[in-house]
């Protein structure tokens, strides 16, 4: 039975560098079979072994030995016979003789069958390499049927041989290239990917030298990114001759530019690594990015070998999150590495500032108006604007920062807003909105004791009117402060804080805002501006709130956004996987369980997932008329660029899928079983739906 992760579009792969004894086929066969046993136990779909693993890469002129050659074919067939019915596809390196030529090949094996043989296209014959001494370079070889000795005697089996072969299993296409094929200007994997291969297996025998491993990892990552594929690399290691070279045993698995797993090098017992490649996401990306499909249209035809299917477990909510062999970051917008995070944040700030600079230069404007609340978003907008003015050599007094205290403004946020503006040297204005809003309440007959949407939105629109009119008066532009997460949820007042003349935060998710501000704080400390750093860090620590409802009796914030709309870390997680990866609710839920295990239970995740989808669909009308703003990452909601959706589209299908999970969890609780428990719960949940 295949691992239940496959129902979510994952393919489990294993790269293994086994110990070899050059020339000892029987001993190498034992080690290969042991690797197959391990891969089977781990529910691996594809096992990749090193180049010439059956004989060893360092046999030298013994490759021409007739006894060695006679033993190869029958041994390979014997290995296939030992792959169990629920075992993996195995990609094994071995010499192969055909038409009086010796080829360096990859054999693709399944349970009791040899599916195909792919010869190495590019044979290195420089420096320490002299493969053309023994092997023939095939060039492009169309697939053809060949016979192999199945076992001792005159019993033969047939298989496919050629460079234009793809292998398909469970609707996932695999391609094979061998070592040097990756290092040439136009690797075969590019053509394989263009023809449909989502996973590339590379069998290698790469000797070590200083700096080569780092270069190799970058090469593998780059090729996986260029081909939008998973890349599984297994190289020769323990046991290969050290006469002139050292083979460390590299095992690497990459996906779309990211290294998922790597084995330990220089291990006497060999090494391996396992990872779950998200072939579902890769195929979705290929569907979306049309330039990839242009390459596919130009690709030469390939011969496809069907390698059968493996049964997929499907019994309602299966604990795939616990089985998944890959990290799932809880904050996908935020780099986990501290050094990389600061570098990324600095680059984002540069993009924001450069976009605003271009706009100010284009329209000949030397002033900007920013509404400052003392919260995260307006702080970031002010800091970016100040950086922009410094970039353009403009007087910071041209930045007009306006605080507009209302019914919910607290002393903490107001003080922080003023302290920050004074330290930055911008023009500081304070325009209270209470009297104007109260007059507006009288005009529209709104009861001020009723704290409803009208009560809140009237304040937001009054503030926007002040900003817009002040911009007219000062020949300035209004800098928008709203962020990506608020736009996704529609957590903004239409024609209130929703509107500006240039929205510098429009593609910044809420979970990233505090890290960008922290970057400014660190830079301030490095300059010796400790007061700015202290103010910024207090702003970071302030609860997120629009401050539209009166404060508590002790003066603290009473209206906390995340109590109302849900945790932003969940919503940003949902947003990333919906927009960047185009995942369905079931997959997002599964990944959420893994990313937030121990923090949020299933019911909480599903509650806010439902909220996210309901708001994301219903609030599109606000995103359809967004002001301009710079795109900084792969997720953006600009109606002119990355996201186009009708404002009146139905969310029924997505919400219905979430409701199925909620019903199933409810049924599990009724029956007193956990998510990992009774397989009959799914049918029970179906019965519940029928009865309801």
C-alpha positions in Angstrom: 0.0 0.0 0.0 1.5 3.4 -1.0 1.9 6.0 1.7 -1.3 8.1 2.1 0.6 11.3 1.3 0.2 10.4 -2.4 -3.4 11.4 -2.2 -2.3 14.9 -1.6 0.0 14.9 -4.6 3.3 13.8 -3.0 5.8 11.3 -4.4 8.2 9.7 -1.9 11.7 9.3 -3.3 15.0 7.9 -1.9 18.5 8.6 -3.0 20.9 6.0 -1.8 24.7 5.6 -2.0 25.3 2.0 -1.2 28.7 0.4 -0.3 30.2 -1.3 -3.3 33.0 -3.7 -4.0 34.4 -3.0 -7.5 34.0 -6.1 -9.6 32.1 -8.1 -7.0 28.6 -8.2 -8.5 27.2 -10.7 -6.0 28.2 -8.5 -3.0 26.9 -5.4 -4.7 23.6 -7.2 -5.5 23.2 -8.0 -1.8 23.6 -4.3 -0.9 21.2 -3.2 -3.7 18.5 -5.7 -2.4 19.1 -4.4 1.1 18.5 -0.8 -0.1 15.3 -2.0 -1.8 14.1 -3.6 1.5 14.7 -0.3 3.3 12.9 1.7 0.6 9.9 -0.7 0.7 9.7 -0.4 4.4 9.7 3.4 4.1 6.9 3.4 1.5 9.2 4.9 -1.1 7.9 5.3 -4.7 11.2 5.8 -6.4 14.6 4.5 -5.3 17.7 6.0 -7.1 21.1 4.2 -6.8 24.5 5.4 -8.1 26.0 5.1 -11.5 27.4 1.6 -12.3 26.4 0.5 -8.7 26.1 -3.1 -9.8 29.8 -3.4 -10.8 31.3 -0.4 -9.2 32.4 2.7 -11.1 36.1 2.1 -10.7 36.5 -1.3 -12.4 38.7 0.2 -15.2 39.5 -2.2 -18.0 37.7 -5.0 -16.3 34.5 -3.5 -17.8 35.6 -5.4 -20.9 35.9 -8.7 -19.0 33.5 -11.3 -20.5 32.8 -13.0 -17.1 31.8 -9.6 -15.7 29.5 -8.9 -18.6 27.9 -12.3 -18.6 26.9 -11.9 -15.0 25.3 -8.5 -15.3 22.0 -9.2 -17.1 20.9 -12.2 -15.1 21.8 -10.4 -11.9 19.7 -7.4 -12.8 16.7 -9.6 -13.6 17.3 -11.4 -10.2 17.2 -8.0 -8.5 13.8 -7.2 -10.1 12.5 -10.6 -8.9 13.2 -9.5 -5.3 11.3 -6.2 -5.5 8.0 -6.9 -3.7 4.6 -6.0 -5.2 4.3 -2.9 -3.1 7.9 -2.0 -3.6 9.4 1.1 -5.3 10.6 1.7 -8.8 14.3 1.2 -8.7 16.8 3.1 -10.9 20.1 1.1 -10.9 23.4 1.9 -12.7 25.1 -0.9 -14.7 27.1 -1.5 -17.9 25.0 -3.0 -20.7 26.3 -4.6 -23.9 24.3 -4.1 -27.1 25.3 -4.5 -30.8 28.9 -5.1 -29.7 29.0 -1.8 -27.9 29.3 -1.2 -24.2 27.0 1.4 -22.7 26.9 3.1 -19.3 23.2 2.7 -18.4 20.4 3.2 -15.9 18.1 0.2 -15.5 14.6 1.0 -14.4 13.2 -2.0 -12.4 9.8 -2.8 -10.9 8.4 -5.8 -9.2 9.5 -8.8 -11.3 10.1 -6.6 -14.4 12.8 -4.5 -16.2 10.9 -1.5 -17.5 13.6 0.1 -19.5 17.3 0.9 -20.0 18.5 4.5 -20.5 22.2 5.0 -21.7 24.4 7.9 -20.6 24.5 10.5 -23.3 27.6 12.5 -22.4 30.8 10.6 -21.5 33.5 12.7 -19.9 37.0 12.2 -21.2 39.0 14.9 -19.5 41.1 15.3 -16.4 40.5 12.2 -14.2 37.7 10.9 -16.5 38.2 8.6 -19.4 34.9 6.9 -19.9 35.2 6.8 -23.7 38.0 4.2 -23.2 35.3 1.7 -22.3 31.8 3.0 -23.1 30.1 4.1 -26.3 28.5 7.5 -26.5 25.0 6.9 -27.8 23.9 10.4 -28.8 20.2 10.3 -29.3 18.8 6.8 -29.5 15.1 6.2 -30.3 13.5 3.7 -28.0 13.7 0.1 -29.3 13.0 -3.4 -27.9 16.0 -5.4 -26.8 16.5 -8.8 -25.2 18.2 -9.6 -22.0 19.3 -12.8 -20.4 16.8 -13.3 -17.6 18.7 -15.9 -15.7 21.4 -18.5 -16.2 20.7 -20.5 -19.4 18.8 -19.5 -22.6 15.8 -17.7 -21.0 15.4 -14.1 -22.2 13.2 -11.2 -21.4 12.6 -8.0 -23.5 12.6 -4.4 -22.5 13.0 -0.9 -24.0 16.4 0.7 -24.6 16.9 4.4 -25.6 17.5 7.9 -24.6 13.9 9.1 -25.3 12.2 7.0 -22.7 9.9 8.3 -19.9 8.5 6.2 -17.1 5.0 6.7 -15.7 3.7 5.4 -12.4 0.6 6.7 -10.5 0.2 9.4 -13.1 3.7 10.8 -12.2 6.3 10.8 -15.0 9.9 10.1 -14.3 13.0 10.7 -16.4 16.6 9.6 -16.1 20.0 11.2 -16.8 23.4 10.0 -15.7 26.1 12.1 -14.0 27.9 14.2 -16.7 24.5 14.7 -18.4 23.8 17.2 -15.7 27.0 19.2 -16.2 26.7 19.9 -19.9 25.2 23.2 -21.3 21.9 21.5 -22.3 21.2 18.7 -19.9 18.9 15.9 -21.1 16.7 16.6 -18.1 15.5 19.8 -19.7 14.0 17.8 -22.6 12.7 15.2 -20.2 10.9 17.8 -18.2 9.6 19.6 -21.2 8.1 16.2 -22.3 6.4 15.7 -19.0 8.9 14.3 -16.5 8.1 15.7 -13.0 10.9 13.8 -11.3 14.4 13.4 -12.6 16.7 10.6 -11.4 20.4 11.2 -11.7 22.8 8.2 -11.1 26.3 9.6 -10.6 29.8 8.8 -9.7 31.2 12.2 -8.7 34.7 12.2 -7.1 35.3 14.8 -4.5 37.5 17.9 -4.7 37.6 21.1 -2.7 34.4 23.2 -3.2 32.8 20.7 -5.5 30.0 19.6 -3.1 28.7 23.2 -2.7 28.8 23.7 -6.5 27.0 20.4 -7.0 24.2 21.3 -4.6 23.7 24.6 -6.4 23.7 22.8 -9.7 21.1 20.3 -8.6 18.9 23.0 -7.1 19.2 25.2 -10.2 18.3 22.4 -12.6 15.3 21.5 -10.4 14.2 25.1 -10.6 14.8 25.5 -14.3 12.8 22.3 -15.0 10.2 22.8 -12.3 10.8 19.3 -11.1 12.0 17.1 -8.3 15.6 16.0 -8.7 17.0 12.9 -7.1 20.8 12.5 -7.1 22.7 9.5 -5.9 26.4 9.2 -6.3 29.1 6.5 -5.7 30.7 6.4 -2.3 32.0 3.8 0.1 34.0 1.0 -1.4 34.9 2.7 -4.7 38.7 2.6 -5.4 40.7 5.4 -4.0 43.7 4.8 -6.3 43.5 8.4 -7.6 40.1 9.6 -6.5 37.8 9.8 -3.5 34.1 9.1 -3.7 32.2 10.5 -0.7 28.7 9.2 -1.5 26.4 12.1 -2.3 22.6 11.7 -1.8 20.6 14.8 -2.7 16.9 15.5 -3.2 15.8 18.9 -4.5 12.5 20.4 -5.6 12.0 23.5 -7.7 15.2 25.2 -6.5 15.0 24.0 -2.8 17.1 21.3 -1.3 14.7 19.0 0.6 17.2 16.4 1.9 20.8 15.3 1.8 22.6 12.3 3.1 25.7 12.2 5.3 28.9 12.1 3.2 32.0 9.9 3.9 30.0 7.1 5.5 31.5 3.6 5.5 28.1 2.1 5.6 26.8 4.1 2.7 24.2 6.9 3.0 20.7 7.7 1.9 18.0 10.4 2.3 14.3 10.3 1.8 11.9 13.2 0.9 8.4 13.7 -0.3 8.4 15.7 -3.5 5.3 17.7 -4.1 4.6 16.6 -7.6 1.1 18.0 -7.4 2.4 21.5 -6.9 5.0 21.1 -9.6 2.3 20.0 -12.1 0.1 22.9 -11.0 3.0 25.4 -11.6 3.6 23.9 -15.0 -0.1 24.4 -15.8 0.0 28.0 -14.8 3.4 29.2 -16.2 2.8 29.2 -19.9 6.4 29.5 -20.9 7.1 26.1 -19.6 4.3 24.7 -21.8 5.8 26.4 -24.8 8.9 24.3 -24.3 6.7 21.3 -24.0 5.1 22.0 -27.3 8.6 22.1 -28.9 9.8 19.0 -27.2 10.6 15.9 -29.3 8.2 12.9 -28.8 9.2 10.5 -26.1 8.4 6.8 -25.6 6.4 6.4 -22.4 6.7 3.2 -20.4 3.7 2.6 -18.1 5.0 1.2 -14.8 1.6 0.5 -13.3 0.1 2.0 -10.2 0.3 1.5 -6.4 -2.9 1.6 -4.4 -3.5 4.8 -2.5 -5.1 4.7 1.0 -8.2 6.9 1.2 -10.3 6.7 4.3 -11.3 10.2 5.2 -8.9 12.2 7.3 -5.8 10.1 7.3 -2.8 11.3 9.3 -0.8 12.3 6.3 0.7 15.2 8.2 2.5 12.8 10.5 3.7 10.7 7.6 4.9 13.6 5.5 8.7 13.6 5.0 9.4 17.3 4.5 9.4 20.4 6.6 6.3 22.6 6.5 7.1 26.1 7.7 4.4 27.7 9.9 5.4 31.1 8.5 6.1 30.5 4.7 6.5 34.2 4.0 9.3 34.5 6.6 12.8 33.0 6.0 13.7 30.7 8.9 17.4 31.4 8.8 18.2 34.6 10.7 20.9 35.9 8.4 18.9 35.1 5.3 15.8 36.7 6.9 17.6 40.0 7.5 19.0 40.0 3.9 15.5 39.2 2.5 13.9 42.0 4.6 16.5 44.5 3.5 15.8 43.6 -0.1 12.0 43.9 0.4 12.4 47.4 1.9 14.6 48.4 -1.1 11.8 47.2 -3.5 9.2 49.2 -1.6 11.3 52.3 -1.4 12.4 52.1 -5.1 8.7 51.7 -6.2 7.7 54.8 -4.2 10.7 56.7 -5.5 9.8 55.9 -9.1 6.3 57.2 -8.5 7.3 60.4 -6.8 9.9 61.2 -9.6 7.4 60.4 -12.4 4.7 62.8 -11.1 7.2 65.4 -9.9 6.0 65.2 -6.3 8.2 66.1 -3.3 5.7 65.6 -0.5 3.9 62.6 1.0 1.1 62.3 3.6 1.0 59.3 5.9 -1.6 58.5 8.5 0.2 57.3 11.6 -1.6 55.2 14.2 1.3 53.7 16.2 0.5 50.3 14.8 2.6 48.0 12.6 1.4 48.8 9.1 1.5 52.6 9.4 4.9 52.4 11.0 6.3 50.4 8.1 4.8 52.7 5.6 6.3 55.7 7.4 9.8 54.0 7.6 9.7 53.1 3.9 8.6 56.7 3.0 11.5 58.1 5.1 13.9 55.8 3.3 12.6 56.9 -0.1 13.0 60.5 0.8 16.6 59.8 1.8 17.2 57.9 -1.5 15.9 60.9 -3.5 17.7 63.5 -1.4 14.4 65.1 -0.2 13.9 66.9 3.0 12.1 64.6 5.5 9.9 67.5 6.5 8.2 66.9 3.2 6.7 63.8 4.9 3.6 64.9 6.7 2.7 62.4 9.4 -0.8 62.8 10.8 -2.1 61.2 13.9 -5.9 61.2 14.1 -7.0 60.1 17.6 -10.5 58.7 17.8 -12.7 56.9 20.2 -10.4 53.9 20.6 -7.0 55.5 20.5 -4.7 54.5 23.4 -1.9 56.5 25.0 0.6 53.8 24.1 0.0 53.9 20.3 -0.4 57.7 20.3 2.9 58.2 22.2 4.8 55.8 19.9 3.5 57.5 16.8 4.7 60.9 18.0 8.0 59.7 19.3 8.8 57.9 16.0 7.8 60.9 13.8 9.9 63.3 15.9 12.9 61.0 15.7 12.6 60.7 12.0 12.4 64.4 11.6 9.1 64.5 9.6 6.4 67.1 9.9 4.0 66.1 12.7 0.3 66.9 12.8 -2.4 65.8 15.1 -6.0 66.1 13.9 -8.6 64.6 16.3 -11.6 63.1 14.5 -14.0 62.7 17.4 -16.0 65.9 16.8 -16.2 65.4 13.1 -17.4 61.8 13.5 -20.0 62.8 16.1 -21.4 65.4 13.7 -21.5 62.7 11.0 -23.4 60.4 13.4 -26.0 63.2 13.9 -26.2 63.7 10.1 -27.0 60.1 9.4 -28.9 59.4 12.6 -26.4 56.9 14.0 -26.6 56.1 17.7 -23.0 56.6 19.0 -23.6 53.9 21.7 -24.1 51.3 19.1 -20.6 50.0 18.2 -21.4 48.4 14.8 -19.8 48.5 11.4 -21.1 52.1 10.8 -19.6 53.3 14.0 -16.2 51.8 13.0 -16.2 52.6 9.3 -17.2 56.2 9.9 -14.0 56.8 11.7 -11.9 55.0 9.0 -13.5 57.1 6.3 -13.1 60.4 8.2 -9.4 59.7 8.6 -9.1 58.9 4.8 -10.9 62.2 4.0 -8.4 64.1 6.1 -5.4 62.4 4.5 -6.8 63.0 0.9 -7.7 66.6 1.5 -4.4 67.3 3.2 -2.6 65.8 0.2 -4.5 68.1 -2.1 -3.6 71.1 0.1 0.1 70.2 0.2 0.5 69.0 -3.4 1.4 65.6 -1.9 0.3 62.0 -2.3 -1.3 59.7 0.3 0.8 56.7 1.2 -1.3 53.6 1.8 -0.6 51.5 4.9 -2.8 48.4 4.4 -1.1 45.1 4.0 -1.6 41.9 1.9 -3.2 39.9 4.7 -5.8 42.6 5.3 -6.5 42.7 1.6 -7.0 38.9 1.5 -9.5 39.0 4.3 -11.1 42.3 3.2 -10.2 43.6 6.7 -10.3 47.2 5.6 -13.0 49.8 5.2 -14.0 50.3 1.6 -13.0 53.8 0.5 -11.5 54.2 3.9 -8.1 52.8 4.8 -8.6 50.7 1.7 -7.8 53.7 -0.5 -4.6 55.7 -1.1 -2.5 57.1 -3.9 0.3 54.6 -3.6 0.1 51.5 -1.3 3.7 50.5 -0.3 2.5 47.6 1.9 0.0 46.1 -0.5 2.0 42.8 -1.0 3.5 42.6 2.5 1.8 39.8 4.6 1.1 40.6 8.2 3.5 37.9 9.6 6.4 39.7 7.7 5.7 43.3 8.8 7.2 43.0 12.3 10.4 41.5 10.8 10.7 44.4 8.4 10.3 46.8 11.2 12.8 44.9 13.3 15.3 45.3 10.4 14.9 49.1 10.7 15.4 48.8 14.5 18.6 46.9 14.0 19.9 49.5 11.5 18.9 52.2 13.9 20.9 50.5 16.7 23.9 50.2 14.4 23.7 54.0 13.8 23.4 54.7 17.5 19.7 55.7 17.3 18.6 53.7 20.3 15.5 55.7 20.9 14.1 54.8 17.5 15.0 51.2 18.0 13.2 51.1 21.4 10.1 52.8 19.9 10.0 50.4 17.0 10.3 47.3 19.3 7.4 48.6 21.5 5.3 49.0 18.3 6.1 45.4 17.4 5.0 44.3 20.9 1.7 46.2 20.7 -1.4 44.1 20.0 -2.8 44.4 16.4 -5.9 46.6 16.5 -7.7 49.2 14.4 -8.6 51.0 17.7 -12.1 51.9 16.6 -13.8 50.7 19.8 -13.3 52.6 23.1 -10.3 51.4 25.2 -10.6 49.4 28.4 -11.0 51.3 31.7 -7.3 50.9 32.3 -6.5 52.6 28.9 -5.4 49.4 27.2 -6.6 48.2 23.7 -10.0 46.5 23.9 -10.4 45.6 20.2 -7.8 43.0 19.1 -8.0 42.1 15.5 -6.9 38.5 15.9 -9.7 37.8 18.4 -12.2 38.9 15.7 -10.8 37.7 12.4 -8.4 34.9 13.6 -4.7 34.4 14.0 -2.8 36.1 11.1 -0.2 33.3 11.2 -3.0 30.9 10.1 -4.4 33.2 7.5 -1.0 33.9 6.0 -0.4 30.2 5.9 -3.7 29.6 4.1 -3.1 32.6 1.8 0.4 31.4 0.8 -0.7 27.9 -0.1 -3.8 29.0 -1.9 -2.2 31.7 -4.0 1.3 30.5 -4.5 0.7 26.8 -4.7 -3.0 26.7 -5.7 -3.7 24.0 -3.1 -7.2 22.8 -2.3 -8.7 23.1 1.2 -8.0 19.4 2.0 -4.3 19.8 1.3 -4.0 23.1 3.1 -5.8 21.6 6.1 -3.4 18.6 6.1 -0.3 20.9 5.9 -1.8 23.1 8.7 -2.0 20.2 11.0 1.7 19.5 10.5 2.9 23.1 10.6 0.8 24.0 13.7 0.9 20.6 15.6 0.5 21.2 19.3 -0.6 24.8 18.8 -4.0 24.6 17.1 -6.3 21.6 17.1 -8.3 20.4 14.1 -11.5 22.3 15.0 -9.6 25.6 15.4 -7.8 25.2 12.1 -11.0 24.4 10.3 -12.9 27.2 11.9 -10.4 29.8 10.7 -9.9 28.0 7.3 -13.6 28.4 6.7 -13.4 32.1 7.8 -10.5 32.6 5.4 -12.3 31.1 2.4 -15.6 32.9 3.2 -13.9 36.3 3.5 -11.4 35.8 0.7 -14.2 35.1 -1.8 -16.7 37.7 -0.5 -14.2 40.6 -0.3 -12.9 40.4 -3.8 -14.8 43.6 -4.7 -12.3 45.6 -2.5 -9.4 44.1 -4.3 -10.9 44.9 -7.7 -10.1 48.6 -7.2 -6.9 48.7 -5.4 -4.4 51.6 -5.7 -1.0 51.0 -7.3 1.6 49.4 -5.1 4.9 47.4 -5.5 4.9 43.7 -5.8 7.7 42.2 -3.6 7.1 38.4 -3.5 5.5 35.6 -5.4 2.1 36.3 -3.8 0.3 39.4 -4.8 -3.4 40.4 -5.0 -3.2 43.2 -7.6 -6.2 43.1 -9.9 -3.9 44.4 -12.7 -1.3 41.7 -12.2 -1.4 38.5 -10.2 -5.0 37.9 -9.2 -8.1 38.3 -11.3 -11.4 37.0 -9.9 -15.0 38.1 -10.3 -16.4 39.9 -7.3 -19.5 37.8 -7.3 -17.9 34.3 -7.8 -19.3 31.5 -5.7 -17.3 30.0 -2.8 -19.7 27.1 -2.3 -17.5 24.3 -3.6 -14.5 25.3 -1.4 -16.7 25.7 1.7 -18.4 22.4 1.1 -15.1 20.6 1.2 -14.2 22.2 4.5 -17.6 21.3 5.8 -16.9 17.6 5.0 -13.9 17.7 7.3 -15.8 19.4 10.1 -18.5 16.7 9.9 -16.0 13.9 9.9 -14.2 15.3 13.0 -17.6 15.7 14.7 -18.4 12.1 13.9 -15.0 10.9 15.2 -15.6 12.7 18.5 -19.0 11.1 18.7 -17.5 7.7 18.2 -14.6 8.5 20.6 -11.7 8.0 18.2 -8.8 10.1 17.1 -8.0 11.4 13.6 -5.7 8.4 13.3 -8.4 5.9 14.4 -11.3 3.9 13.0 -11.4 3.6 9.2 -15.1 3.2 9.3 -15.6 6.8 10.4 -15.6 8.1 6.9 -18.7 6.0 6.0 -20.2 7.1 9.3 -19.6 10.8 8.3 -21.2 10.1 4.9 -24.3 8.7 6.7 -24.4 11.8 8.9 -24.6 14.0 5.8 -27.3 11.9 4.3 -29.4 12.0 7.5 -28.9 15.8 7.8 
